[in-house]
């Protein structure tokens, strides 16, 4: 059996989305910025896609800019605002558990003379509004906090955080990449000034994202070289991907309630079995404020890499954290920020379920997970000590 349980990393592209995209690879191949009939036809498709996404997130079409990824959108938001507003102040605030797209962009700003404050989180991965109140000041130009954490699934109090930022004259950005498939994201309701998304997280194509920029907000360009996206982002428009992302988000919203209920039932069954049948574990995340897809566990006395390898051998695809950093042997920055001990965080695995998973697959995962943990602990000197054995060096 082959089981995919890594939907937080990426999702398969919906066949209905692929069908929508196909003509724009072949017969409708024109450059959307060309002035002839083929260009006008594709420009119309891009405009319709922009209008569809804008309506779904509650903004105006001219407030939505297509990018090549969620990472690009994050970088553009943080760097663009910070650089444009550097004369007002050079203070940027992010959370300690942001995606690396924000973390590394913030490090770049630090190296270029900006002051970066990283908000702490509690043991469940939640940012507290009072912590933002403590550190925001007159030089703060932008606050960036992700809506849903990609490793543990915790949902942040974005509305309240945005109000604090605005009270102090700062702009607020939210990386909503992980939120889009599970929450009805609306920019007006959230009160954000900028918002990032990525098509491949909600059964759309890879290689396309978008940045919402509220009208009136000014920021420096990230990519120069052309007049595309109303002269704000150079590069030939990826028409098939743009069309596909719009259709994917449309389908995601239409089917969200049904999908969420199904995915939550899978996750709950998984958690019940894991917590009943596997000892010495720690669940990471917030039980009340979370999306339905993610279950993150630390398995004591074993290494996450060993778990991944054995599960992969049994045809099970999961992750030890963010797919963008899963090749690293360093412990998860998210779990460390939550206070998980280093040695425990090394044994952590993220299971993220999707709409196509079945209960049979969940049971298969748990059965093989139990075998895997037992096998690895049988070889673990630390587990032997836990059982009262003697570790001879």
N, C-alpha and C positions, 0 to 999 in steps of 0.2 A: 504494500500500500504506500502511495505517495501522498503526503499531507503538507499543505502549505499553511503555516500559522505565523506568518510574518507580515501581516497586512499593514502594520505601521511603517514598514520599510517601503513597500509599494503594493499596488493592487493590479490584478490582471485587467487589461483594457476590455471593457464591455463590448460584446459583438455588435450591439446596436450603435455604439459609438464608432467602431471601425467602419461600419457601413456608411455612416454619415461622413466620414473623412475620405473615403476612397476616391470619389470624383475629383477631389482637390489634389490628388497625386497624379491624375491622368488627364482626363478631358478638361477639367477646370484648373489648369496648372498656372494660370497667369500670376504675375507679380502684382500684389494688391496696390502697389504705388505706380503701376504703369497707366498711361492715359488712354490706351486703346481698349477695345471691347472686352478682351480677356481680363485685363486689369480691373476694369469697372465691375465685371461679374464677381471676381474674387474680393474686391473691396466691399461690395455689397454683403457678401457672406461674412466678412470680418466685422462689418458694422452690425449685422444682425446678431452675431455671437457676442459682441461687446454689450449690446442692448440686453440680451438674454441674461448674461451674468450680472450686469448692473441691476436689473430688476430683482434678481434673486437675492442679492446682498443689500438692496435698499439704497443704491447710490445712483448718480446720473452717469450715463454712458461716457461723458467727457471727463469723468473722475477715475476711469479705469484704464490702466496701462498694461499691455501684455509684455511679459518678460520670457526669458529662456528657462526659468526655474523659480522655485520658492526661495532658493539661496540667493539668486540675483535680486529678487524683490526685497529680501531682508537687508542685503548689503546696500542697495540703493536707498532704502528708507533711512537706515541708521547713519551711514556716511553722508548721504545727500543732505539731510537736515542739519547734522552736526557741522558740516563744512559751510553750508549756506548761512548758518546763524552763529558762526564763531565770534563775530564782533559783539553779539549780545552776551555770550558766555560760552565756556568750553567744558561744560559739565554734562555728562551723559549717564543715565541710569538704566541698567538692565537687571534681570533677575539672574541668580547664580545657576539656574538650571536651564538656561536658554539653549536652543539648538546651536551647533557650532557655527552656523551661518552668521548668527548674531555675536556669539562669543569671540570669534576670530576677527570679525569686523570691529568689535569694541577694542580688541588688543591692538589692531592697526591704528585706531584713533589714539589710543594711549601713547603709542610710539611716535605719534605726530603731534604731541603736545596737549592732548585732551585729558581731562580727569574723568575716570569711569568709576562709578559706584555699582557694586553688585549686591542686589537685595538678597537677604537670606531667606530660606524657606524653613517651615517646620518639619517634623519627622514624617509628615505625609506628603511633602512636596508642595505645600501651599504657601503662597506669598501673602503676607499680612499688610493691610492698608496702613496701619500705624508705623510700620517699618519704612514705608515710602515717605510718610510725613516727616520722619526723623531726619532724612538725608537730603530731601529736595531743597533747593535754594534758588536764589535769584539768577544764578548763572546756569541753571539747568535748562537745556534747550529741548531735549527729547527723553522720554521714558519709553522703554520697550519691554513688554512682558508677553510671553506667548500665552495663547488662550488655553491650549491643551498641551501638556508635556508629552513628548514623543516616546519617552522611556517608561513612564509609570501611569500615564493617562489622566493625571490630576487636572481638573478644570480650575482656572484662576478667576478671581473676582474682578474681571476686566472693567466693568462699569464703574465700580468704586475707585479703582486705581486711576482710571482716566479722569474722574472728577478731581482727584487730588492733583494730578498733573496740570489740569486746566486752571485750577485755583491758583497755582503758582506760575502761570504763564508759559508752561511747557507744552509741547506737542506730545501726543501719545500714539505709539505704534504697537500693533499686536501681530505676531506671527500666528496666523490661523490655519496653517497647513494641516495640522492634525485634527482640527475642529470641524473642518468643512464636511466630512462624510457623516457626522453624528449630531451636529448642533445646527439650528437654524440661525446662521450667522447673519446679522443685520448691522450695518455700520452705524446707523442712527441710534438703534437701541443700545449698542455697546458704547457709543460716544467716542469712537476712535477717530484719529485724524489720518492714519495710514494703516493699511491692512495687507498682509501677504497671503498668497495661496499658491497651490501647486496642483496641476491636473492629475498627476498619476496617483495621488492619494485617494481619489474618489472614482476609481475605475475609468479614468481618462488616460490620455497618452502621456508618455514621458517627454521631457524637453519643452514644457510650456508652463508658465506661471503667470501671475498677475499681481500688480500692486495698485490698491486703491489709494488715491491721494485726494483728500478733501479739497474742493475748490477754494482757492485762496492760500493754500499751503505752498510755500516755495522751497525747493531743494535743488542742490547741484545735480548735474547729470552724472550718471555712472558710466554709461557707454555712449561715446560720441562717434560721429562719422556719417550720419544720414538724417533725413528729415522725418523718419518714421515716428509713429506714436506722438503725433502733434509736435514733432521736433524735440521730444524729450528723451527718446531712446533709439539710438541708431541700430540698424540691422534689418534685413529683409523679413517681412512678416511671415511667420510660420503658419500659413493659412490652414493646412490640414489639422494641425495641433490646436489652433485657436478654435476652429469649428468643433473639434472633438471635445475640447474642454468644456465648451458651453453646453453641448449635448449631455456630457457626463454629469455636470452639476445639475442640470435640469432633471435628469433621471434620478439622481441621488436625492434631491429634495422630494420628488414625487413618491419615492419608495422608502424614505427615511424611517418612518415609524415602523413599518413592517420589518425592515432590515435590522433596526436597532433592537427590536423585541427578540428576533431570532438570534442575533449575535450575543445579546445579554444572557439568554437562556443557555447558550453554549458555554460562555465564560463562567456563569454561576455553577453549572454542572462540573466544569473543569476544576474550579476552586474548591468545591465541596469534596471532590474525590482526593485532590492533592492534600488538602489540610487534614483529611481523615486518614489517609493511607501512607503519607510520607512524613516521618518525624524530622525534627531539627530543621525547620524552615522558617523563613521570615517573609511575609508579604510586604511589598513596597508600593506605597501609594495611598490615596485617600478613598475610603470606602463610600463616602457620601457624595463627594464631588469628583466624578470621573466619567469618562466615556465608556460605552459598553464593551469595547473590543479588547482592552489591554489587561493582562494579568502578569505582574512582574514578581518573581520569587527569588529569594536567595536560599541556596541549599548549602548548609554549613558542612565544612570539612571536605569539600570538593571544589575543583576549579571549573569555571564556566566553559572554558575551551574544551575540556574533556566531555562535558555534557553535550555541547554542540556537536562534537565529532561523532559521538555514539548515536545521538538522535539522527544526525544526517545519514549515518550508516543504515539506519532503519527507515530512511525515506521521510524524515520529518524535518521541515524547514522552520527554524526559529532564529532568534537573535540574542546576543548577549548585551544588547543595548541599542544605541543608534546605529543604523546601517552605515552612516557616514564615518563612523569611528570604530566599527566592529573589528577592523584589522589590528587595532591597537591592543596591547596587553595591559595598558593602564586601566585602573579601576574607573568605573563610571563617575563622571563629575556630578551627575544628578544624584546618585545614591550617596556620594560623599557629602554633598551639600545637605542631604536629608539626615545626616548623622549615622549612616550605616557604616560600621567598622570596615576598614580596608580589607581585612581578611575575609569578611562575610560578603562584601560587595564583589569579590572575585568569583564567587559562586552564584552569580545572579543571571537569570534568563528571563527574557521578555517573550511572552506568548501573546500574539495579537491575531484575533479571529476575524473572519470576514463572512460576507453574506452567503458564500458558496460552501462553507464548511458544514459538516454534518455531525450529529451526536455520535455516530459510529467513529468518525475520525477523532473526536475529542477523547473517547474511551481508548482508542488505539494510542494516542499521545500519552495519556496517563499510564497505561500499561507499560509502554516502552520507557517512559520516564522513571517509573519505579524500578525497573530492571537496571537502568543506567545508573541511578543514584546508588542502588545497592552494590553494584559492581565497583563503582569508583570508591565508595566508602570502605569496601573490603580491602582496597589497596592503599587506603589513607592512614599514615601513622598517627595523624591527629585524631581521627575517629577511633583508632585502636586505643589511644590514651583515654578518650572520652568513655570508652567501655571498661576502663580499668586495666588496660594492658600496659606493657612497658615498652617505651620507644628507645631502642638502642641505637646510638649514633655510630 
